[in-house]
Amino acid sequence: MTAAADIPLWAAIFVAFLLLGGASLALIGAIGFLRLPTFYERIHAPTLATSWGIGGIMLASMIFFSVGLGRLEIHEILIGIFVTATTPVTLMMLARAALYRDRVENDERAPPKQIDHVAARKQGSNGET
């Protein structure tokens, strides 16, 4: 007998809701990746939507196997930890590499440099403008 045969209706509905929600968020991230015009806009949609999408799918899997097998199954939390830790780091590395490349190539689409407020205050206090 499989775990699917033993799962009650309320749990099956909740698992289906989480799966559909997670898959929808992952789809929104993929569509945002395809539709947004610039690289800097494009990197946000997949990271945010995919993280939440994977969270929904992971939670659905935990509930399905915990209810179906009659014991707590939480090994999916490791997947969530790895996705949560690696997605923002990957986003920052990609964004910094692209920013460096665009600034070296003098691409006008690159975001402007931030003002160093500490250096600006020091220059202002020395009488320079």
Secondary structure, 3 states (H helix, E strand, C coil): CCHHHHCCHHHHHHHHHHHHHHHHHHHHHHHHHHHCCCHHHHCHHHHHHHHHHHHHHHHHHHHHHHHHHCCCCCCHHHHHHHHHHHHHHHHHHHHHHHHHHHHHCCCCCCCCCCCCHHHHHHHHHCCCC
